[in-house]
Amino acid sequence: MAGQQPARPRIGLVLSGGGARGAAHVGVLKVLEQLQVPVDAIAGTSMGAVVGGLYASGMSATQIESVIAGVDWQEAFRDRPLRRDLSLRRKVEEQQYLVQLPLGLRNGMFMLPRGLLQGQKLARLLRELTLPVAAAPDFDHLPTRFRAVATDLETGQLVVLDKGDLATAIRASLSAPGLFAPVEHEGRLLADGGITRNLPVDVARAMGVDVLIVVDVSSPLSTRSDLESVTRISNQMLAILIRKDTEQQLATLTEADIALKPQLGSQSAYDFTRLDALVTQGEVAARAQLQRLSALALQGAAFEQYQARRAGAGAATPPQIDFVRADAASLAYAQAIEGQFGDLAGQPLNGPLLSRRMSQYYGRGTLELLDYRLVQDMPQWPRGLQFSARPNAWGDTYVRFGLRLQDDFAGNSSFDGAMRLAMTGIGNLGAEWLTDLQVGSSPKLGTSLYLPLSQRERWFIAPRAQFAVSNLPQIVNEEQVGALRVHRLGYGLDAGREFGNTAELRVGVERERGSTRLRLGTGAQPREDFSSRQYFGRFTYDTLDRAAFPGRGDQLTLEWRGEIQDTGPGAASDSLRVDWRMARSWGRNTAVVWASAGSQLQPQQSSPRSWYPLGGFLNLSGLTPDAISAPHYAISRLIYYRKVGYGGEGFLNVPLYLGVSAEMGNAWQDRGDISLGGARKDGSVFFGLDTFLGPAYVAAGYDDRGRSAFYLFLGRAF
């Protein structure tokens, strides 16, 4: 700790930048702890600032290793929230509009997301990990003294960060140009410290240490054969400048200092798939200097006291939060921030609660950046939380797309293309106006308003209207002999409440008018008009991690619907429907259990328009789509798939899956006929790709009654 001067030599640790190669720093720290070598001060750049900052906050080397091994680095370098963090509204939208390219709409022009990442996920991770020391007045009061190195983008000057917010300092040092957006800090625009000092020997020396342990994991220069593109040549120019400065820093080392250069070969700074091997190489490099490092070790009780000081300094009582506010650039969100986080004022800082609230607010999908920091404007003044909120780069209005294609290779095919125009962030409570258009086999045009009534409790009302056209197959002996064209115009009003980002309870009333006419088949089929009034209650729960090929999580829908028939064939019939699925993964393997059932409670009065169809991929795969239909149905599926690799290059580099399914179910005219003995047994074998247009499948289905079907399918299946 600061102010305590040990009689032994004061030891400083210098950790260079190097991206993923910086995992080797953790291996060095593991050996230092095993040898009982104390560290009195740390100076780090980029990934060295990440590892060094976490160690300085009081974490052990083993804890840091566990953290970096548990991070999905591919996701950490994306701004879009994980699906589990999205609001339920955004989860439903993602399942309906699977094309992974939202386009902003501003002043009548489409806008693509900007290339620079704000680093939302990485910033949030760093914030959570450093929360125990968030109240430290400066970095000399951390469990281990610390300096992070960044670069002022306006002046090109070296910036040494020695106070303020630890997570922000680490994030600034890590902001590689072209990957992360720069960080605004005390009037400066800061980027990766590797530009000016990738190996900050002089920074550590200035902290008053006697001996330096210097770890250099910077990337080697490319050979001539690798310099085959403009990008690689540009990267080589930057690497030459970094290497030159690194050599100058190494030249200042004395005989007392220890330099470590882990043998990491040509390991890319952007490849986070082999972190365990990099940690091991760090250990190997440290053990190669075993004799010199052991001479710096503390013995017995002295090292235990050193560890106790570090642990005690990082376990301070959570600070009191006196106020909650938005920063100067986020005043447009001040009311929303107050509504979401205002009740945290007057209480000790509660990290888990704050994290949940952040997830709920950011999961609405309208922000590109949501961050906070602990601030105290002057010593002895109140301390509080200051939030930063930045809208999506493409604005509050965006367009999403969806595609659905199905062909059974038997002359039956369908295609639908859909588009949603979403106007979000309306008013202080974040109302939304959605307009949906679908063209193809089943055209639709609809609009709805989402009107939240509060910030945190998220009660809402939602008026809506939709015109839709669909086909109703006419089936005889499981063969389609014709089809009716059904036109519907409906409107209604829903009300409900959201429960965090995982569940929603919704009730509503609606009115529907429509007509049917013969589209395919023989014979005279007069036009039939119908109208109805309905009311419903629906509970939805969703924790699936992906809309396509889910790997973990659950999804449940329970719906009861009451109908008051006004005119047309059929009379009133209430209905009940349930759909539940569960996904679990181990390694590259995933198993999905999926069960669905529904019943018309007065089947003798119900119209075929409201019956439940079965048939098609994963819905009795051996039957053609909608081959059977009845007032009651039940089906269960057990689906297994394995990720077998990736195909394509660039944005076409998509996951590939092989899978099988076992399905059992049927549709019944009478409730008394429902039985296991009357259920069909079907299965499928499929090959799938998770493309940016949505999941695509080629599948073959088989039925225990001798039927088979083949599919080319694009769109949601699970």
Secondary structure, DSSP 8 states (H G I E B T S, - for coil): -TT---SS--EEEEE---GGGGGHHHHHHHHHHHHT----EEEEETHHHHHHHHHHTT--HHHHHHHHHHS-HHHHT--S--GGGS-HHHHHHHHH---S--EEEETTEEE---SSB--HHHHHHHHHHHGGGTT-SBGGGSSSEEEEEEEETTT--EEEE-BS-HHHHHHHHT--TTTB--EEETTEEEEEGGGT-SS-HHHHHTTT-SEEEEE--------GGG--SHHHHHHHHHHHHHHHHHHHHHTT--TT-EEE----TT--TT--S-HHHHHHHHHHHHHTTHHHHHTT---THHHHHHHHHHHHHTT----EE-EEEE-GGGGGGHHHHHHHHGGGTTEE--HHHHHHHHHHHHTTS-EEEEEEEEE-SSTTS--EEEEEEEE-TT-SEEEEEEEEEEE-SSS-EEEEEEEEEEEEEETTTTEEEEEEEEEESS-EEEEEEEEES-SSS-EEEEEEEEEEEEEEEEEETTEEEEEEEEEEEEEEEEEEEEETTTEEEEEEEEEEEEEEEEEESSS----EEEEEEEEEEEEEEE--S-SSS--SEEEEEEEEEEEEEEESSS----EEEEEEEEEEEETTEEEEEEEEEEEESSGGG--GGGSEEE-STTSSTTS-TT-EEESEEEEEEEEEEEEEEEESSGGG-EEEEEEEEEEEEEEESSGGG--STT-EEEEEEEEEEEETTEEEEEEEEEETTS-EEEEEEES---
